[in-house]
């Protein structure tokens, strides 16, 4: 009841039911700011691919220029003299020239360059999404730590409450015996002091729990006041499905796409073009030598280009990409190796806690029997209160250990589930 009242004080709007581990993990992922990165990466990738695809559209460019040249095309003086005798004034081209024009270029065949660029852009987007998934997946482990931390504190609070009840009962009994003169004041003082220590511990545990519950609530974006033990799961070794492996695979696929782009760089390009401009001089130089008028000029054609310079660096580029691929494969092998070791360690830890749990009930039964015997001996004056307190604490420690073993075993199983992404 005290815990419920404390939860209501901390979270007035909190629901009265316990939040499960899965609910907290899903809430934490939704609440984590990085979740928005998925949408941003997807939109960015779509825009990049769309822009690259527009490389198939006609490419237009407009230009304007004015020049002043030191020399221009002209007839020799002898020919100009002949023209003058014929009454023709052949002035020649002006040294100041002007043009305003438009160029249009349409790619017909690019050797697969645009397709390769689109594939690289998609692979880069997939890699960013995979890296985002790695970061978001780590959120689960942080939730696990806080969630099982709350369960441990709940177990300690529960056992401390049982200890308080037991000490309070013995304190009342000794108080009555002291008043009747059948028990020493020191015995009563020992038990009362131990009960006060348990009260202090209860306050400390409640404060720790409130702080951890608040942190988990802020992290998940929901109010978490009560938690429940998750169901038992099996720790069965399997191939890891961790997002880190998907991120490494995305890196390798990106290298494959970059390698294919090297092949497209060696292929020729074919395009159609059209050029037109209004200015002086035009394509008819003889006419412009005589009249010096602005004119419309244009041409259309086809162009094929082949940049064989890519051959110079092709071998080094392929070697560099292969080294990157080898590096990513080593990274994958190292991750799998460490992941497998972690699985084995968690399985062994879970097995160890199971073995300890098998004897916890017997230990508690024995400690309870010894404690009851100590209470009887104290009532008959055979032992003092210090001996009784020792047995009470031993029984409480056994009960706490039982709870700790159970929760630690569950934590190892769910850590294993996180390790394998099952």
Beta strands, then each sheet from edge to edge (+ up, - down):
strand 1: 59-68
strand 2: 96-109
strand 3: 269-280
strand 4: 295-305
sheet 1: 1+ 2- 3+ 4-
end
